[in-house]
Amino acid sequence: MPLWTVYTGAVNNDGNVALYRIEITLTAGTGKLRMPSGLERGLKESLQRAWSHLRSIKDRMGYEPLLAHRDIVAEAIDLSGGRVE
């Protein structure tokens, strides 16, 4: 069961719309971000940016002890089947 769930949308230049559910879970690990293969390039880059931001504020927010021994697993489900990046 995901720890956090975020819903987001995307629109491409042709006006195609997609709805995504992003699920975040924590697993035992060494403080890494894990993503499944096959994610759209833009979504993968967005998750990497969010991960970089979280790492930059983890001490200030008190997340260091939690993230030191856990990996964050991010999965994205395309709810609309639109395959819009």
N, C-alpha and C positions, 0 to 999 in steps of 0.2 A: 504494500500500500504506500502511495507517495506521501512524503512528508509535506511538500508544498505543491500546489497546482496553480498554474497561470494560464489564462486564455489570452490569445493574441491573434490579430488578423494581419493579412498582407494583401496589398493590391499591386499588380504589375502595371507596366506602361500600357497594356492593352485593356485595362479595366477589369481583368480577372481577379476575383477575390477568393481568398482562402482563410480558413479558420483553423488555428492550431491550439492544441492543449499541450503545455509543457509540464512534465511531471519531474519533480526533484526528490530524490531519496538519498539517504546517507547509508553507506556500508562501511565495514571495517576496512581500513586502508592506511595510506600514508599522506593524505592531504592533496589528492589529485582530483582533477575534473575528468570524468569518464563520460563519453558520448558514444552511442551506437554508430556503426558505419552506415553510410547511406543518407545521412542528413544533408539537406540542401546546403550549399556553400554559404549563403547569406545567413542562414539560421545558425550554422556552426560558428561563423565569425561573431555573431551577436552573443552567443553563449560564451565564447572565449572572452569577449570584452566584459561581460558581466562577471565572469570568474576573476579576471584581472582586477576589476574594481573591488570585489569582495576580498581578495587577498590584500589589497592596499589598505583596507580599513579594518581588517580582522582584529588587530590588536586593540584599536580604539573602541571597537564594538564589543570586545570580550569574546570573540569567536575563536581565538587562537587555541585554547584547550580542546574545543570541540573538533576543529578542523585538523588538528595535529594527528589524530588517529582515525580519521574518517575520510573516505572518498565521497565526492558528490557525483551522483549519477544523474545525468540529465537526458530525458527522452522527450521527443516531440512527436505528437500524433496529429496527422493531417485529418481533421474532422470533416473537411469538405471534399477531399479527394481532388482538389484543384491543382496540386503540384505547382503552386505559385511560389517563386523564390522571393 
